[in-house]
């Protein structure tokens, strides 16, 4: 039997400890959504060693679920994906193509994390910022390149493909945790994604595309617009100049056979002078739409508005006007929000 020097034993023990820490992080990342199904958030935070507070806390929101959302999109069919970890070791995992889990330092703001991912072609589809947990859409076949690109960043603890959890109860052979989370945590965690566009509407001169997700609270809807693109396209006077002042979002409903906005958010100020063909992009804007706890959302939808006014040659504003963009009218019923 060969004797191993004490220094060698120490190296082996340190390596084993590091490997165990890596394995524990991956285990927590895979099971974090599942644990939230059955345990109070505070208990999950203790089990997984998560942050005790949010970087940007809101008193009315549980710190663990603050600014957290889970994608409700259909899961792709799992496949084997090869990638290199932060140490350069090559791994092969059964995972969802085009999706990467990134574990960030918990002190990293969500906006900074999203900016990092966007700089490498990624888009966040699920996040729990207090845990440093993000699932990023990178496109099938781009997983290894994206992981190698973000891993050198010191704020990244680890990045790896979004690994599938086996389940014999589904036709695809995987457990769709997103839909389960959406039904169980509709008041706390799961965001309902949306893409609302009025670009095909020939009636309005101010049009836009609004992307993001909406979270349902007992007394409000929290609408997070991850990106909005507003365009000015006058139909007749191509020399017209407009002042685009603000945009907002409200809850649409049918009354007396006509749609109306029954509850409105605050406005997000833009105050930009635009000529025909100009566009303006806004990112990471949060709106709050008040609502009563018993509101029947299955009969309501989101309506965005853009407020602006024409400018005369002297720069004086004319009459203020509103232009609208409607989401699908079944946005909430499609997500499983039933009539009370």
DAMOLIN-V856922 format. One record per residue. N is the residue number from 1. RES is the residue in one letter. SS is DSSP state (@ for helix, = for strand, . for the rest). OMEGA is omega in whole degrees, -180 to 180 (* if undefined). BURIAL is + if it has 24 or more other C-alpha atoms within 12 Angstrom, else -. Layout:
n res ss omega burial
N RES SS OMEGA BURIAL
N RES SS OMEGA BURIAL
This chain:
n res ss omega burial
1 X . -177 -
2 X . 178 -
3 X . 179 -
4 X . 179 -
5 X . -179 -
6 X @ -180 -
7 X @ 179 -
8 X @ 178 -
9 X @ 180 -
10 X @ 179 -
11 X @ 180 -
12 X @ -179 -
13 X @ 179 -
14 X @ 179 -
15 X @ 179 -
16 X @ 179 -
17 X @ 179 -
18 X @ 179 -
19 X @ 179 -
20 X @ 179 -
21 X @ 177 -
22 X @ -179 -
23 X @ -180 -
24 X @ 178 -
25 X @ 180 +
26 X @ 179 +
27 X @ 180 +
28 X @ -179 +
29 X @ -179 +
30 X @ -175 +
31 X @ -177 +
32 X @ 178 +
33 X @ -179 +
34 X @ 179 +
35 X @ -179 +
36 X @ 179 +
37 X @ -169 +
38 X @ -174 -
39 X . 174 -
40 X . -179 -
41 X @ -179 +
42 X @ 179 -
43 X @ 178 -
44 X @ 180 +
45 X @ 179 +
46 X @ -177 -
47 X @ -173 -
48 X @ 180 +
49 X . -177 -
50 X . -179 +
51 X . 179 +
52 X . 179 +
53 X . 177 +
54 X . 177 +
55 X . -178 +
56 X . -169 -
57 X . 170 -
58 X . -172 -
59 X . -174 -
60 X . -175 -
61 X . 177 +
62 X . -176 +
63 X @ -178 +
64 X @ -176 +
65 X @ 179 +
66 X . 178 +
67 X . 179 +
68 X . 175 +
69 X = -179 +
70 X . 180 +
71 X . 176 +
72 X . 179 +
73 X . 179 -
74 X . -179 -
75 X . 175 +
76 X . 178 -
77 X . -178 +
78 X = 178 +
79 X = 178 +
80 X = -177 -
81 X = 180 +
82 X = -179 +
83 X = 177 +
84 X = 179 +
85 X . -176 +
86 X . 179 +
87 X . -180 -
88 X . 179 -
89 X . -178 -
90 X = 179 -
91 X = 173 -
92 X = -175 -
93 X = 170 +
94 X = -172 +
95 X = 178 +
96 X = -178 +
97 X = 176 +
98 X = -178 +
99 X = -179 +
100 X = 173 +
101 X = 177 +
102 X = 176 +
103 X = -177 +
104 X = 169 +
105 X . -173 +
106 X . 177 +
107 X . -179 +
108 X . 177 +
109 X . -178 +
110 X @ 180 +
111 X @ 179 +
112 X @ 177 -
113 X @ -180 +
114 X @ 179 +
115 X @ 178 -
116 X @ -178 +
117 X @ -180 +
118 X @ -180 -
119 X @ 178 -
120 X . 174 +
121 X . -179 +
122 X . 178 +
123 X = -179 +
124 X = 177 +
125 X = 174 +
126 X = 178 +
127 X = 169 +
128 X = -172 +
129 X @ -179 +
130 X @ 178 +
131 X @ -175 +
132 X . -173 +
133 X = 179 +
134 X = 169 +
135 X = -172 +
136 X = 175 +
137 X = -176 +
138 X . -178 +
139 X . -178 -
140 X . -180 +
141 X . -178 -
142 X . -174 +
143 X @ -175 +
144 X @ -180 +
145 X @ 179 +
146 X @ -180 +
147 X @ 180 +
148 X @ -179 +
149 X @ -176 +
150 X @ -175 +
151 X @ 180 +
152 X . 180 -
153 X . -176 +
154 X . 179 -
155 X . -179 -
156 X = 175 +
157 X = -180 +
158 X = 175 +
159 X = -179 +
160 X = 179 +
161 X = 179 +
162 X = -172 +
163 X = -178 +
164 X . 176 +
165 X . -177 +
166 X = 176 -
167 X . -179 -
168 X . -176 -
169 X . 180 -
170 X . -178 -
171 X . -179 -
172 X . 179 -
173 X . 178 -
174 X = 180 +
175 X . 180 +
176 X . -177 +
177 X @ -177 +
178 X @ -178 +
179 X @ 177 +
180 X @ 178 +
181 X @ -178 +
182 X @ -179 +
183 X @ -176 +
184 X @ -173 +
185 X . -178 +
186 X . 179 +
187 X . -170 +
188 X . -164 +
189 X . -168 +
190 X . 178 +
191 X . 176 +
192 X = -176 +
193 X = 176 +
194 X = 168 +
195 X = -176 +
196 X = -177 +
197 X = 171 +
198 X . -176 +
199 X . 180 +
200 X . -179 -
201 X . -177 -
202 X . -175 -
203 X . -173 -
204 X . 176 +
205 X . 175 +
206 X = -176 +
207 X = -178 +
208 X = 174 +
209 X = -177 +
210 X = 180 +
211 X = 178 +
212 X = -179 +
213 X = 179 +
214 X = 178 +
215 X = -175 +
216 X = 174 +
217 X = -180 +
218 X . -175 -
219 X . 179 -
220 X = 167 +
221 X = 176 +
222 X = -178 +
223 X = 180 +
224 X = 177 +
225 X = 180 +
226 X = 176 +
227 X = 175 +
228 X = 176 +
229 X = -179 +
230 X = -178 +
231 X = 177 +
232 X = -177 +
233 X . 177 +
234 X . -175 +
235 X . -175 -
236 X . -177 -
237 X . -176 -
238 X . 179 -
239 X . -177 -
240 X . 176 +
241 X = -174 +
242 X = 171 +
243 X = 177 +
244 X = -169 +
245 X = -174 +
246 X = 170 +
247 X = -180 +
248 X = -177 +
249 X = 179 +
250 X = -178 +
251 X = -179 +
252 X = 178 +
253 X = 177 +
254 X = 175 -
255 X = -179 -
256 X . 176 -
257 X . 177 -
258 X = 179 -
259 X = 177 -
260 X = 177 -
261 X = -174 +
262 X = -180 -
263 X = -172 +
264 X = 173 +
265 X . 169 +
266 X . 176 -
267 X . 171 -
268 X = -175 +
269 X = 176 -
270 X = 177 +
271 X = -178 -
272 X = 175 +
273 X = -175 +
274 X = 174 +
275 X = 180 +
276 X . 179 +
277 X . 179 -
278 X . 175 +
279 X = 179 +
280 X = -178 +
281 X = 178 -
282 X = -180 +
283 X = 172 -
284 X = 177 +
285 X = -179 +
286 X = 178 +
287 X = 174 +
288 X = 177 +
289 X = 179 +
290 X = 175 -
291 X . 175 +
292 X . -178 -
293 X . -177 -
294 X . -177 -
295 X . 179 +
296 X . -176 -
297 X @ -177 +
298 X @ 180 +
299 X @ -178 +
300 X . -178 +
301 X = -180 +
302 X = 174 +
303 X = 175 +
304 X = 174 +
305 X = 175 +
306 X = -178 +
307 X = 179 +
308 X = 180 +
309 X = 177 +
310 X = 178 +
311 X = 176 -
312 X . -177 -
313 X . 179 -
314 X . -180 -
315 X . 178 -
316 X . -178 -
317 X = 174 -
318 X = -180 -
319 X = 178 -
320 X = 180 -
321 X = 180 -
322 X = 173 +
323 X = -169 +
324 X = 173 +
325 X = -174 +
326 X = 169 +
327 X . 170 +
328 X . -177 +
329 X . 178 +
330 X . -176 -
331 X . -179 +
332 X . 179 +
333 X . 178 -
334 X . -180 +
335 X . 176 +
336 X . 177 -
337 X . -174 +
338 X . 176 -
339 X . 180 -
340 X . * -
